[in-house]
């Protein structure tokens, strides 16, 4: 049955409705009369209780399968090795990823299909006309909304068929399992030992030569001139390949600059970290890790192009402007027997942007020696 109501819940007067239709006919903007809602035909579930119960069982079954799929997700996550692959004709796919995708996808699909089936077959089915009103809600409107919410709850049938609500809550609750388990895939727990072996260390070691970052030709101290900046890498980087090479390059990249020793400040604790005004710093900005090499010779400033953090390479890489909070890490260098620049040791502090577990007590600060 078609139910035409005002926003306050009162029935629309048939005469007023007919008059409104005549008005649209007279109005040249509406040459065709409003035909009104089509005839409402009841659904099978509206007139047959057995059909309604059957639809309710279908929805509950869909919701009930979701916890099974969620448990399957967890089992696959822990039981299926990442090295297992399956073949689908020409496709060669990871078995674990396929299993996780199928179980999580089917769980979400069943919740969606079950909710659609619930709405199409079991929720109350009648047509309404709701007239537009102002944005400000009156007390009557608030009470009307509350009544409608109450009516909607009754129309959903959830009070008469509690299995629908219980099965839906169980399905949504079970979906938390794959979500929680998936957090473990964000990465290993950043323990002190793991940090020391990964993000807090580079491949720089004592005696490693400083080389041009493209040709890997070693750099002689005597070949550098005042004001020059060189982008460089450790010589042992060329021995790595693939992901290992990219990971180490991202951490070990450096810049080498030569400045007039009389125009820069070299702390007493870093006197042996330089060679005749040649200093070496990490190329990775301490703000968010952008590579930097915008060099201003006169001021000895190095500018990060991402967020304009500026470091004074003539004063131990201290921050003079921008959002970076830590000085640029400096690599201690010397020369070998052939006059080539080599590392005196690795970096004394982690390079790159800060992280929660990082200890900043060894970072260089103004006034340190």
C-alpha positions as CSV (number, residue, x, y, z in Angstrom):
1,X,0.0,0.0,0.0
2,X,1.3,3.4,-0.9
3,X,1.6,5.7,2.1
4,X,1.8,9.4,1.4
5,X,2.7,11.4,4.5
6,X,4.0,14.8,5.5
7,X,7.2,15.2,7.5
8,X,5.1,15.4,10.6
9,X,3.6,12.0,9.9
10,X,0.1,13.2,8.9
11,X,-1.6,11.7,5.9
12,X,-1.7,13.9,2.7
13,X,-5.2,14.9,1.9
14,X,-6.3,13.4,-1.5
15,X,-8.0,16.6,-2.5
16,X,-4.9,18.6,-1.8
17,X,-2.8,16.1,-3.7
18,X,-5.2,16.3,-6.7
19,X,-5.1,20.1,-6.6
20,X,-1.4,20.1,-6.6
21,X,-1.4,17.9,-9.7
22,X,-3.8,20.3,-11.5
23,X,-1.5,23.2,-10.7
24,X,1.4,21.4,-12.4
25,X,-0.8,20.9,-15.5
26,X,-1.6,24.7,-15.7
27,X,2.0,25.6,-15.1
28,X,3.8,25.9,-18.5
29,X,6.9,24.5,-16.9
30,X,5.2,21.2,-16.3
31,X,3.2,20.3,-19.4
32,X,2.8,16.7,-18.2
33,X,0.9,15.9,-15.0
34,X,2.7,14.2,-12.2
35,X,1.6,10.6,-12.5
36,X,2.4,9.9,-8.8
37,X,3.8,6.7,-7.4
38,X,3.3,3.5,-9.2
39,X,0.9,0.9,-7.8
40,X,2.6,-0.9,-4.9
41,X,2.7,-4.6,-5.2
42,X,3.5,-6.7,-2.1
43,X,6.5,-9.0,-2.0
44,X,6.2,-12.7,-1.4
45,X,7.8,-12.3,2.0
46,X,5.1,-9.8,2.9
47,X,2.3,-12.3,2.4
48,X,4.0,-15.6,3.1
49,X,5.5,-16.2,6.5
50,X,7.3,-19.3,5.3
51,X,9.0,-17.2,2.5
52,X,10.0,-14.6,5.1
53,X,11.5,-17.2,7.4
54,X,13.3,-18.7,4.5
55,X,14.8,-15.3,3.6
56,X,15.8,-14.8,7.2
57,X,17.6,-18.1,7.3
58,X,19.4,-17.1,4.1
59,X,20.6,-13.8,5.6
60,X,21.6,-15.5,8.9
61,X,23.5,-18.2,7.0
62,X,25.5,-15.5,5.1
63,X,26.3,-13.7,8.3
64,X,27.1,-17.0,10.0
65,X,29.7,-17.9,7.3
66,X,31.7,-14.8,8.0
67,X,33.2,-16.0,11.3
68,X,34.3,-19.2,9.5
69,X,36.0,-17.2,6.8
70,X,37.6,-15.0,9.4
71,X,39.1,-18.0,11.2
72,X,40.2,-19.3,7.8
73,X,42.0,-16.0,7.2
74,X,43.9,-16.4,10.5
75,X,44.7,-20.1,9.8
76,X,46.1,-19.3,6.3
77,X,48.1,-16.3,7.7
78,X,50.0,-18.6,10.2
79,X,49.9,-21.9,8.4
80,X,50.6,-21.2,4.7
81,X,54.3,-20.4,4.0
82,X,55.0,-17.3,1.9
83,X,57.2,-19.4,-0.4
84,X,54.2,-21.5,-1.6
85,X,52.8,-20.6,-5.0
86,X,49.9,-21.9,-7.1
87,X,49.5,-21.9,-10.9
88,X,46.3,-20.7,-12.7
89,X,47.1,-21.4,-16.3
90,X,49.7,-18.8,-17.3
91,X,49.5,-17.1,-13.8
92,X,51.9,-17.9,-11.1
93,X,50.6,-16.5,-7.8
94,X,51.5,-16.6,-4.1
95,X,49.2,-19.1,-2.4
96,X,49.1,-17.2,0.9
97,X,48.1,-13.9,-0.7
98,X,45.3,-15.7,-2.7
99,X,44.0,-17.4,0.4
100,X,44.0,-14.2,2.5
101,X,42.3,-12.3,-0.3
102,X,39.6,-14.9,-0.9
103,X,38.7,-15.3,2.8
104,X,38.7,-11.6,3.6
105,X,36.9,-10.7,0.3
106,X,34.2,-13.4,0.7
107,X,33.6,-12.3,4.3
108,X,33.0,-8.7,3.2
109,X,30.9,-9.8,0.3
110,X,28.7,-12.0,2.4
111,X,28.0,-9.2,4.8
112,X,27.1,-6.9,1.9
113,X,24.9,-9.4,0.1
114,X,23.3,-10.4,3.4
115,X,22.5,-6.8,4.3
116,X,21.0,-6.2,0.8
117,X,18.9,-9.4,1.0
118,X,17.7,-8.3,4.5
119,X,16.6,-4.9,3.1
120,X,15.0,-6.2,-0.1
121,X,13.1,-9.1,1.4
122,X,12.5,-8.5,5.1
123,X,12.5,-4.8,6.0
124,X,9.1,-3.0,5.8
125,X,8.3,-2.1,2.2
126,X,6.2,1.0,1.7
127,X,6.5,4.2,-0.3
128,X,6.6,7.7,1.3
129,X,6.6,11.3,0.2
130,X,8.8,13.5,2.5
131,X,8.6,17.2,1.8
132,X,11.7,19.4,2.0
133,X,12.0,21.5,5.1
134,X,14.5,24.0,6.5
135,X,17.9,23.1,7.8
136,X,17.1,24.0,11.5
137,X,15.3,21.2,13.3
138,X,12.4,22.0,15.5
139,X,11.5,20.0,18.6
140,X,8.7,18.4,16.6
141,X,11.2,17.3,14.0
142,X,13.4,15.8,16.6
143,X,10.6,13.8,18.0
144,X,9.5,12.8,14.5
145,X,13.0,11.5,13.8
146,X,13.0,9.5,17.0
147,X,9.7,8.0,16.1
148,X,11.0,7.1,12.7
149,X,14.0,5.5,14.1
150,X,11.8,3.5,16.4
151,X,9.6,2.6,13.5
152,X,12.6,1.6,11.4
153,X,13.7,-0.7,14.1
154,X,10.3,-2.4,14.1
155,X,10.2,-2.5,10.3
156,X,13.6,-4.2,10.1
157,X,12.1,-7.2,11.9
158,X,15.1,-7.5,14.1
159,X,13.0,-7.6,17.3
160,X,10.9,-10.5,15.9
161,X,13.8,-12.3,14.3
162,X,16.7,-11.8,16.8
163,X,18.8,-14.3,14.9
164,X,19.4,-11.5,12.3
165,X,20.9,-9.1,14.8
166,X,23.0,-11.8,16.6
167,X,24.4,-13.2,13.3
168,X,25.2,-9.7,12.0
169,X,27.0,-8.8,15.3
170,X,28.9,-12.1,15.1
171,X,29.9,-11.4,11.5
172,X,31.1,-7.9,12.2
173,X,32.9,-9.0,15.4
174,X,34.7,-11.8,13.6
175,X,36.0,-9.4,11.0
176,X,38.2,-7.9,13.7
177,X,40.3,-11.1,13.8
178,X,41.8,-10.7,10.3
179,X,42.3,-7.0,11.0
180,X,44.2,-7.7,14.2
181,X,46.3,-10.4,12.7
182,X,47.1,-8.2,9.7
183,X,48.8,-5.7,11.9
184,X,51.6,-8.2,12.3
185,X,52.3,-7.7,8.6
186,X,53.2,-4.0,9.1
187,X,56.7,-5.2,9.9
188,X,58.8,-6.8,12.7
189,X,58.7,-5.4,16.2
190,X,61.4,-2.7,16.3
191,X,63.5,-4.2,19.1
192,X,66.8,-2.6,20.1
193,X,68.7,-5.4,18.4
194,X,66.7,-5.2,15.2
195,X,67.1,-1.4,15.0
196,X,70.8,-1.7,15.5
197,X,71.1,-4.1,12.6
198,X,68.8,-2.2,10.2
199,X,67.8,1.5,10.4
200,X,70.5,2.5,12.9
201,X,73.4,1.3,10.8
202,X,74.9,1.6,7.3
203,X,77.5,-0.2,5.3
204,X,80.1,2.5,6.1
205,X,83.1,1.0,8.0
206,X,86.7,1.9,8.7
207,X,88.8,2.0,5.5
208,X,85.8,2.1,3.0
209,X,86.7,4.4,0.2
210,X,84.4,7.4,-0.8
211,X,83.4,7.0,-4.5
212,X,81.5,9.1,-7.0
213,X,77.8,7.9,-6.8
214,X,77.6,7.2,-10.6
215,X,81.0,5.9,-11.7
216,X,82.2,4.6,-8.4
217,X,85.6,6.1,-9.0
218,X,87.4,6.7,-5.7
219,X,88.0,10.4,-4.7
220,X,91.4,11.8,-4.0
221,X,91.6,14.6,-1.5
222,X,94.1,16.5,-3.6
223,X,91.5,16.6,-6.5
224,X,88.9,18.5,-4.6
225,X,88.8,22.3,-4.7
226,X,87.4,24.8,-2.3
227,X,83.6,25.3,-2.8
228,X,83.1,21.9,-4.5
229,X,80.3,19.5,-3.5
230,X,80.4,15.8,-4.6
231,X,77.6,13.3,-4.3
232,X,79.2,10.0,-3.2
233,X,78.6,6.4,-2.1
234,X,80.7,3.8,-0.2
235,X,82.8,1.7,-2.5
236,X,81.3,-1.6,-1.1
237,X,77.8,-0.6,-2.4
238,X,78.7,-1.8,-5.9
239,X,79.0,-5.4,-4.5
240,X,75.2,-5.4,-3.7
241,X,72.3,-6.0,-6.0
242,X,68.5,-5.6,-6.1
243,X,66.7,-4.7,-2.9
244,X,69.8,-4.9,-0.8
245,X,71.5,-2.3,-3.0
246,X,68.6,0.1,-2.9
247,X,68.1,-0.2,0.8
248,X,71.8,0.5,1.6
249,X,72.0,3.3,-1.0
250,X,69.0,5.0,0.7
251,X,71.0,5.0,4.0
252,X,74.6,5.4,2.9
253,X,74.4,8.2,0.4
254,X,76.7,11.1,1.3
255,X,77.9,14.5,0.2
256,X,81.5,15.6,0.3
257,X,82.3,19.3,0.5
258,X,85.6,21.3,0.7
259,X,85.7,24.6,2.5
260,X,88.4,27.0,3.6
261,X,89.4,25.7,7.0
262,X,89.7,29.3,8.2
263,X,86.0,30.1,7.4
264,X,84.4,27.1,9.2
265,X,84.0,25.9,12.8
266,X,85.4,22.5,13.6
267,X,84.8,21.3,17.1
268,X,87.7,19.9,19.1
269,X,86.0,16.5,19.1
270,X,85.9,16.5,15.3
271,X,89.3,17.8,14.3
272,X,90.3,14.4,13.0
273,X,87.0,13.9,11.1
274,X,88.1,16.2,8.2
275,X,91.0,16.4,5.8
276,X,92.2,20.0,5.1
277,X,88.6,21.4,5.1
278,X,87.1,18.4,3.4
279,X,84.0,17.2,5.3
280,X,81.5,14.4,4.7
281,X,77.9,14.4,5.7
282,X,74.8,12.2,5.2
283,X,72.8,13.2,2.1
284,X,69.5,12.2,3.8
285,X,67.6,15.1,5.5
286,X,66.8,14.6,9.1
287,X,63.3,15.8,8.7
288,X,61.5,13.2,6.5
289,X,64.5,11.7,4.6
290,X,64.6,13.6,1.3
291,X,68.0,13.5,-0.5
292,X,69.7,16.9,-0.4
293,X,72.5,18.6,-2.4
294,X,71.5,22.2,-2.9
295,X,74.8,23.8,-2.0
296,X,75.4,27.5,-1.3
297,X,79.2,28.0,-1.4
298,X,79.4,31.4,0.2
299,X,77.3,30.6,3.3
300,X,78.2,26.9,3.5
301,X,74.5,26.2,3.8
302,X,72.8,23.0,2.4
303,X,69.1,23.4,1.5
304,X,66.6,20.5,1.4
305,X,64.3,21.0,-1.6
306,X,61.3,19.3,0.1
307,X,60.6,21.5,3.1
308,X,63.5,24.0,3.0
309,X,65.4,22.7,6.0
310,X,68.8,24.4,5.9
311,X,72.0,22.9,7.4
312,X,75.2,24.8,8.1
313,X,78.0,22.4,6.9
314,X,80.6,24.9,8.1
315,X,79.3,24.3,11.7
316,X,78.9,20.6,12.1
317,X,75.7,20.4,10.0
318,X,73.6,22.3,12.5
319,X,70.0,23.3,11.5
320,X,69.7,27.0,10.8
321,X,66.2,27.0,9.3
322,X,63.2,24.8,8.6
323,X,61.4,21.9,10.3
324,X,64.4,19.6,10.7
325,X,65.2,19.0,14.4
326,X,68.6,17.3,14.2
327,X,72.0,18.2,12.8
328,X,73.0,16.4,9.6
329,X,75.1,13.4,10.6
330,X,78.8,13.7,9.8
331,X,80.9,10.8,8.6
332,X,84.5,10.8,10.0
333,X,87.0,10.6,7.2
334,X,90.7,10.4,6.5
335,X,92.9,9.3,3.6
336,X,94.6,6.1,2.8
337,X,98.2,5.5,1.7
338,X,97.3,6.4,-1.9
339,X,95.7,9.7,-0.9
340,X,92.1,8.6,-1.5
341,X,89.3,9.6,1.0
342,X,88.2,6.8,3.2
343,X,85.9,6.4,6.2
344,X,87.5,6.6,9.6
345,X,84.5,4.7,10.9
346,X,80.7,4.4,10.3
347,X,78.3,7.2,11.2
348,X,78.2,7.7,15.0
349,X,74.4,8.4,15.0
350,X,71.6,7.0,12.9
351,X,71.0,8.8,9.6
352,X,67.7,9.9,8.1
353,X,64.5,11.1,9.8
354,X,63.7,10.5,13.5
355,X,61.7,7.6,14.8
356,X,60.1,7.0,18.2
357,X,62.6,4.6,19.6
358,X,65.6,6.7,18.5
359,X,68.1,7.9,21.1
360,X,69.2,11.4,20.3
361,X,71.6,12.0,23.1
362,X,74.6,11.6,20.8
363,X,73.4,14.1,18.2
364,X,75.7,17.1,17.8
365,X,74.3,20.3,19.3
366,X,75.6,23.9,19.3
367,X,78.4,24.2,21.8
368,X,79.5,20.6,21.7
369,X,83.2,19.8,21.4
